[in-house]
Structure formats: C-alpha cells, structure tokens
Amino acid sequence: MNKRLDTRYPVLPAILERWSPRSFADRAPEAHKLRSMFEAARLAPSAHNTQPTRFLLGRKDGGGAYRRLFDCLDPHNREWAHCVPVLVLASVMRRRFSQVKADFVPYPHCMHDLGLAVMSLILQGQHLGLHCHPMAAFDPEKAQRDFAIPTLFAPGIMIAVGYLGDPGALPPDLRDKETGPRTRQPLEEIVFEEAWGQSSPLFAGEG
Ligand SMILES: Cc1cc2nc3c(=O)[nH]c(=O)nc-3n(C[C@H](O)[C@H](O)[C@H](O)COP(=O)(O)O)c2cc1C
C-alpha cells in the first residue's frame, strides 16, 4: 500500500513516509523507541522556553491507564483504536509563569507549542518505523477528571502509536479510507510572496 503524497521537492524521509493509519499491528513498540520519541518532543522549541507539554502514556501491555485513555475516545475513534498498542495523551499548560510579573499570564501560543512537541514525537517515531495517529475527538473533561490532571493543564490531543497493521482487518468503510489516496493543497495556493494571495514565483512554471 503506497500512501505517499506526490512531492516536487525533496523532504526528510520521515516527513515523506508519515501518515495517520487506522490499522495497527498487534506488536508493542519497543521501550527504547518510545524513549527516543519523548526525547525528541522534549527538544521542541516553545515560546519563552516554557516547555508546556506533558505526556501521559498508556501501554496496552502495561497497567490500567491504556483502558482509561481508550475510554475517553469518541466512538468513531474507538472503532479502530482498539488495535492500537500505545495511546499517549498530550496536555498543555494553559498559562505560563512570568518572572517579570511574578504570576501566571495568558499563554496564547500554548497549543502551537504543544503541536511542535507532538510533531517532533511523531517524526521521531516515524524515523524508527512507528506510525502515529493524532486524535482530537476525545472527551477532554473526562480525561482531566479520570487522571486528576491539574486545571493549569488542558488535555490537547490523544496520539495512537504503533506499527502498521493489515487494513483488511478494518471495517469496510474504514478500509476504503485507509487504502484511499491522501490529498494536499498545491504550494502555489499556500505560499504567497509580496502580497497576500499572490503565489510565490518560487513555484511558477515548475512541473
Ligand atoms: C489536531 C488533529 C486532530 C485530529 N483528530 C483526529 C481524530 O479525532 N480522528 C481521526 O481519525 N483522525 C484525526 N486526525 C488525523 C487527521 O485526520 C489527518 O492527520 C489528516 O487527515 C491528514 O492525513 P495524514 O495524517 O495521513 O497525512 C487529527 C489530526 C490532527 C492534527
């Protein structure tokens, strides 16, 4: 199954190979690979170096956290996520501590910074042969309650982690999505130069 998007310009292998599967193999990711993924996330940039992201790990072959994370997922994610060996809940600090003000202040870029950390985690995993599937469709209030997450933090995204599985094991509608093509907007429509809406000549006339 080839899920690669067409590219006109070279990108890092992990970026090219990454996609969000729904079929996962019944094989636990090695601990050393998970360690490297969290290490990569730790190195991500953040506003004021706040480092606002916290991860809560649930391993199917571990304690009860996996089941409790799974129970927070929306039904349409549960439909396929039951075969995922590892679930990670990424939460983010809603406000940051300002030394200048000696108090917590608004942190409008917190979700941006969570996204940077999560993408680092995903790409490191991909580099090591693991696929990730981020999911926003879960109940954040339930996660906050069930894991006693302090109110300073907001549950942001759940991430499925594992090795690619057999799409044939999915229900038919999901199997079609799994094997179908992926799409992206063309560069001309997303990169402007000099003026908003004006395609950059960087990409003009390129085949
Ligand atoms: C913030 C965010 C939330 C998402 N939530 C879900 C989700 O709840 N369920 C799901 O199946 N996919 C979810 N996805 C996956 C996207 O649908 C997927 O990344 C997108 O279709 C592009 O496909 P690709 O990741 O294979 O390139 C989410 C992705 C992101 C970044």
The ligand as a Tripos MOL2 file, in Angstrom:
@<TRIPOS>MOLECULE
LIG
   31    33     1     0     0
SMALL
NO_CHARGES

@<TRIPOS>ATOM
      1 C1         -5.3160   18.1900   15.6730 C.3       1 LIG1
      2 C2         -5.6780   16.9230   14.9290 C.ar      1 LIG1
      3 C3         -6.8100   16.2230   15.3010 C.ar      1 LIG1
      4 C4         -7.1450   15.0250   14.6480 C.ar      1 LIG1
      5 N1         -8.2050   14.2840   15.1050 N.ar      1 LIG1
      6 C5         -8.4580   13.0830   14.5300 C.ar      1 LIG1
      7 C6         -9.4700   12.2330   15.0840 C.ar      1 LIG1
      8 O1        -10.0900   12.5080   16.1100 O.2       1 LIG1
      9 N2         -9.7070   11.0650   14.4530 N.ar      1 LIG1
     10 C7         -9.0140   10.6760   13.3260 C.ar      1 LIG1
     11 O2         -9.2850    9.5860   12.8030 O.2       1 LIG1
     12 N3         -8.0340   11.4500   12.8100 N.ar      1 LIG1
     13 C8         -7.7270   12.6350   13.3820 C.ar      1 LIG1
     14 N4         -6.7000   13.3990   12.9160 N.ar      1 LIG1
     15 C9         -5.9080   12.9320   11.7560 C.3       1 LIG1
     16 C10        -6.1920   13.7760   10.5180 C.3       1 LIG1
     17 O3         -7.4530   13.4560   10.0150 O.3       1 LIG1
     18 C11        -5.0680   13.5290    9.4930 C.3       1 LIG1
     19 O4         -3.8490   13.9780   10.0210 O.3       1 LIG1
     20 C12        -5.3490   14.2360    8.1740 C.3       1 LIG1
     21 O5         -6.4830   13.6990    7.5380 O.3       1 LIG1
     22 C13        -4.1690   14.1340    7.2140 C.3       1 LIG1
     23 O6         -3.8470   12.8020    6.9900 O.3       1 LIG1
     24 P1         -2.3850   12.2310    7.2570 P.3       1 LIG1
     25 O7         -2.0590   12.4700    8.7180 O.co2     1 LIG1
     26 O8         -2.4560   10.7680    6.9510 O.co2     1 LIG1
     27 O9         -1.4360   12.9760    6.3870 O.co2     1 LIG1
     28 C14        -6.3390   14.5760   13.5570 C.ar      1 LIG1
     29 C15        -5.1960   15.3040   13.2060 C.ar      1 LIG1
     30 C16        -4.8520   16.4420   13.8830 C.ar      1 LIG1
     31 C17        -3.5680   17.1770   13.5060 C.3       1 LIG1
@<TRIPOS>BOND
     1     1     2 1
     2     2     3 ar
     3     2    30 ar
     4     3     4 ar
     5     4     5 ar
     6     4    28 ar
     7     5     6 ar
     8     6     7 ar
     9     6    13 1
    10     7     8 2
    11     7     9 ar
    12     9    10 ar
    13    10    11 2
    14    10    12 ar
    15    12    13 ar
    16    13    14 ar
    17    14    15 1
    18    14    28 ar
    19    15    16 1
    20    16    17 1
    21    16    18 1
    22    18    19 1
    23    18    20 1
    24    20    21 1
    25    20    22 1
    26    22    23 1
    27    23    24 1
    28    24    25 2
    29    24    26 1
    30    24    27 1
    31    28    29 ar
    32    29    30 ar
    33    30    31 1
@<TRIPOS>SUBSTRUCTURE
     1 LIG1         1 GROUP 0 **** ****
